[in-house]
Every structure is written in C-alpha cells, then in structure tokens.
C-alpha cells in the first residue's frame, strides 16, 4: 500500500504565507515611505532647510521643475536634482 500523495495546494500554503508576511513587513512600508518622500519633494519651496543624500546641509534659494538651487554657504550655491534631497530639516511654509 502506497502513502497517499499530499494535495499540491497544501504544499503551496507555506510559500503563500511567507509572501504575505514579506509584503506586510517589507514591501508595503517601503512603498509608503517612497510615496511620502515623493510628496515631500513635490512640496519643496524657497527657504526650506534640507539635507541631501550626500549629507550636504543647505537652504533652498530656487525651485525648478526637476532641480533646486541650494545655498550651502555665503556666496556658494549648487544646483541639484530634487531626488537628491534626503529630508527637510525645517520648512518655511509647511503644506496644510
């Protein structure tokens, strides 16, 4: 007498469970964080104090469609892509 073969769907249940756990612990929070970052980048305005992904601290003096001009010291300004902004330290006019 041979043992009965297990239902293939029963073998997939642990894999599906692992995927669901990964989704709620890793994928979903990362997507939410990315949406929040995009919202922050969209709301950048003049005189916001920001930190770039490379660690440069500065104040925004001009905002264009894809770039910002950042004042990092007296008479020192650099132009950066908006997506280089890691976070905003202080917003002049927070979005309501």
C-alpha positions in Angstrom: 0.0 0.0 0.0 1.4 3.4 -1.1 1.0 6.5 1.0 -1.5 9.0 -0.4 0.1 12.0 -2.2 -0.5 15.3 -0.5 -2.6 17.9 -2.2 -0.3 20.3 -4.2 -2.2 23.3 -2.9 -1.3 22.3 0.7 2.3 22.4 -0.3 1.9 26.0 -1.6 0.3 27.3 1.6 3.6 28.0 3.5 5.0 29.8 0.4 2.0 32.0 0.2 2.1 32.7 3.9 5.8 33.7 3.6 5.0 36.1 0.7 2.1 37.7 2.7 4.4 38.2 5.7 7.1 39.8 3.5 4.6 42.0 1.8 3.3 43.5 5.1 6.7 43.7 6.8 8.9 44.9 3.9 7.2 45.8 0.6 4.2 47.8 1.9 6.2 50.0 4.3 8.8 50.7 1.7 6.1 51.8 -0.8 4.5 54.1 1.8 7.9 55.6 2.7 8.6 56.3 -1.1 5.2 57.9 -1.5 5.9 60.2 1.5 9.3 61.1 0.1 7.8 62.0 -3.3 5.2 64.2 -1.6 8.0 65.9 0.3 9.9 66.6 -2.9 6.8 68.0 -4.6 6.3 70.4 -1.7 9.8 71.8 -1.6 9.9 75.6 -1.6 12.2 78.5 -1.2 13.9 78.9 2.2 13.3 75.3 3.2 16.4 73.9 5.1 17.2 70.5 3.6 19.8 67.7 3.8 20.9 66.0 0.6 21.5 62.3 0.3 25.2 63.0 0.3 25.0 64.8 3.6 25.1 68.5 2.4 23.1 70.8 4.6 21.7 73.9 2.9 18.8 76.3 2.2 16.8 76.2 -1.0 17.0 79.5 -2.9 15.3 78.4 -6.1 13.0 75.6 -7.1 12.7 74.4 -10.7 10.7 71.5 -12.2 13.4 68.9 -11.7 16.2 70.8 -9.9 16.7 73.0 -6.9 19.4 75.6 -6.2 20.9 75.1 -2.7 22.8 77.8 -0.8 25.4 75.9 1.3 27.4 78.9 2.5 27.7 82.6 1.8 28.1 83.1 -1.9 28.2 79.3 -2.5 25.2 77.9 -4.4 24.9 74.5 -6.1 22.2 73.1 -8.3 20.9 69.6 -7.5 18.3 67.2 -8.7 15.2 67.2 -6.5 15.5 63.5 -5.8 18.9 64.1 -4.1 17.1 65.7 -1.1 17.0 63.1 1.7 14.8 65.1 4.1 13.7 68.6 5.0 15.0 69.9 8.3 12.8 72.9 8.5 10.0 74.1 6.2 9.2 77.7 5.9 5.6 77.1 4.9 4.5 73.6 5.8 1.9 72.1 3.5 -1.5 72.3 5.1 
